[in-house]
Amino acid sequence: MIVVSDATPLNALIRIGEVDVLHKLFGSVLVPRAVFGELSRAETPNVVREWVLSQPAWFEVRSVSLPDASLPIKGRGEREAIQLAVETKADLLLVDDKKARSVAQRLGLRITGTIGVLELAATLGHTNLKLAFERLRETDFEVSEGLLQDALEREAKRRSET
């Protein structure tokens, strides 16, 4: 399975101590150079920079063939993540930005974000969704409480059905 990630899901998962679920769920994750740059810049939290610079074997940085500035997205990281997903015919793109998600879907890419990754990981027994969300709320990650509650309700329903 080919999975490409933008910076936000990685940043959030690293900060809440859940980044290893990516390896458990997908085996490996590709990121474009622009995303690597975002995650390793000085203003990025230390825990994120240190993790990215250690580059676990399942985390692969790739260059896009020819950066496409025509994609209607401001962020270079999001643009390159979408482009890398298209170039590699990725099975999944991890992205949280609404505009980037919309563009990716128009291009036919399958997407999920931080919440979707955590929900899938919980479904497969790799994390405790409630605790992960509690840690996420302690960061500056922007998400509606309603979205978190919906995911927790789906998790409760799944558990009651098994």
C-alpha positions as CSV (number, residue, x, y, z in Angstrom):
1,M,0.0,0.0,0.0
2,I,1.3,3.4,-0.9
3,V,0.5,6.2,1.6
4,V,1.6,9.8,1.3
5,S,1.3,12.3,4.1
6,D,1.2,16.0,4.5
7,A,2.8,17.6,7.5
8,T,-0.2,18.1,9.8
9,P,-1.1,14.5,10.4
10,L,2.5,13.6,11.1
11,N,3.0,16.6,13.4
12,A,-0.2,15.8,15.4
13,L,0.5,12.1,15.7
14,I,4.1,12.7,16.8
15,R,3.1,15.2,19.4
16,I,0.5,12.9,21.0
17,G,2.8,9.9,20.9
18,E,0.8,8.0,18.3
19,V,3.0,8.2,15.2
20,D,3.8,4.5,15.3
21,V,0.3,3.6,14.3
22,L,1.2,4.7,10.8
23,H,3.8,2.0,10.5
24,K,1.3,-0.6,12.0
25,L,-1.5,0.5,9.7
26,F,0.4,1.1,6.4
27,G,3.9,-0.3,6.7
28,S,5.5,2.8,5.3
29,V,4.7,6.5,4.6
30,L,6.1,8.7,1.9
31,V,6.5,12.5,2.3
32,P,7.6,15.1,-0.2
33,R,10.7,17.2,0.5
34,A,8.5,20.3,1.2
35,V,6.7,18.4,4.1
36,F,10.1,17.2,5.4
37,G,11.2,20.8,5.4
38,E,8.1,21.9,7.3
39,L,8.5,19.3,9.9
40,S,12.2,20.0,10.5
41,R,12.2,23.8,10.6
42,A,13.2,25.7,13.7
43,E,9.7,26.8,14.8
44,T,8.4,23.2,14.7
45,P,8.1,21.6,18.2
46,N,11.3,19.9,19.3
47,V,9.7,16.5,19.6
48,V,8.6,16.6,16.0
49,R,12.0,17.8,14.7
50,E,13.8,15.2,16.6
51,W,11.5,12.4,15.3
52,V,11.7,13.6,11.7
53,L,15.5,13.9,11.8
54,S,15.8,10.4,13.2
55,Q,13.9,9.1,10.1
56,P,12.7,5.7,11.0
57,A,13.1,3.2,8.2
58,W,9.4,3.2,7.3
59,F,9.4,7.0,6.8
60,E,10.6,7.9,3.3
61,V,11.3,11.4,1.9
62,R,10.8,11.7,-1.9
63,S,11.1,14.5,-4.4
64,V,8.2,15.3,-6.7
65,S,9.2,15.1,-10.4
66,L,8.4,18.7,-11.2
67,P,6.7,20.9,-8.6
68,D,3.2,21.9,-9.9
69,A,2.4,25.5,-8.8
70,S,-0.9,25.4,-10.7
71,L,-2.7,23.4,-8.0
72,P,-5.0,25.9,-6.2
73,I,-3.4,25.5,-2.8
74,K,-1.3,28.0,-0.9
75,G,0.8,25.6,1.1
76,R,3.8,24.1,-0.7
77,G,3.7,21.0,1.5
78,E,0.1,20.3,0.7
79,R,0.7,20.9,-3.0
80,E,3.7,18.5,-3.1
81,A,1.9,15.9,-1.0
82,I,-1.0,15.9,-3.5
83,Q,1.4,15.8,-6.4
84,L,3.4,13.0,-4.9
85,A,0.2,11.0,-4.3
86,V,-0.7,11.4,-7.9
87,E,2.7,10.6,-9.2
88,T,3.0,7.4,-7.1
89,K,-0.6,6.4,-7.6
90,A,-0.9,6.4,-3.9
91,D,-3.7,4.3,-2.2
92,L,-4.2,7.0,0.4
93,L,-3.2,10.6,1.1
94,L,-3.1,11.8,4.8
95,V,-4.1,15.4,4.8
96,D,-6.2,17.6,7.2
97,D,-6.3,21.0,5.4
98,K,-9.9,21.5,4.0
99,K,-8.8,23.1,0.7
100,A,-6.1,20.4,0.1
101,R,-8.7,17.7,0.9
102,S,-11.1,19.1,-1.6
103,V,-8.5,19.4,-4.4
104,A,-7.2,15.9,-3.7
105,Q,-10.7,14.4,-3.9
106,R,-11.3,16.2,-7.2
107,L,-8.2,14.6,-8.5
108,G,-9.6,11.2,-7.5
109,L,-7.3,10.6,-4.5
110,R,-8.5,8.6,-1.5
111,I,-7.9,10.7,1.6
112,T,-8.1,10.6,5.4
113,G,-6.7,12.8,8.1
114,T,-5.5,12.6,11.7
115,I,-8.8,11.7,13.1
116,G,-9.4,9.0,10.5
117,V,-6.0,7.5,11.2
118,L,-6.6,7.4,14.9
119,E,-10.1,5.9,14.4
120,L,-8.7,3.2,12.1
121,A,-5.9,2.5,14.6
122,A,-8.4,2.1,17.4
123,T,-10.6,-0.2,15.4
124,L,-7.7,-2.5,14.9
125,G,-6.7,-2.3,18.5
126,H,-3.5,-0.2,18.0
127,T,-4.6,2.7,20.2
128,N,-7.1,4.0,22.7
129,L,-9.2,6.5,20.8
130,K,-10.5,8.4,23.9
131,L,-6.9,8.8,25.3
132,A,-5.5,9.8,21.9
133,F,-8.2,12.5,21.6
134,E,-7.5,13.8,25.1
135,R,-3.9,14.2,24.2
136,L,-4.9,15.8,20.8
137,R,-7.0,18.4,22.7
138,E,-3.9,19.4,24.6
139,T,-2.2,20.5,21.4
140,D,-2.9,23.3,19.0
141,F,-4.5,20.9,16.6
142,E,-7.7,22.5,15.2
143,V,-10.6,20.1,15.2
144,S,-14.3,20.5,16.0
145,E,-15.4,18.8,19.2
146,G,-18.3,17.4,17.2
147,L,-16.0,15.5,14.9
148,L,-14.2,14.0,17.9
149,Q,-17.5,13.1,19.5
150,D,-18.8,11.5,16.3
151,A,-15.7,9.3,16.1
152,L,-16.0,8.3,19.8
153,E,-19.6,7.3,19.2
154,R,-18.7,5.2,16.2
155,E,-16.0,3.5,18.3
156,A,-18.5,2.9,21.1
157,K,-21.0,1.4,18.6
158,R,-18.3,-0.9,17.1
159,R,-17.3,-2.1,20.6
160,S,-20.9,-2.8,21.5
161,E,-21.4,-4.8,18.3
162,T,-18.5,-7.2,18.9
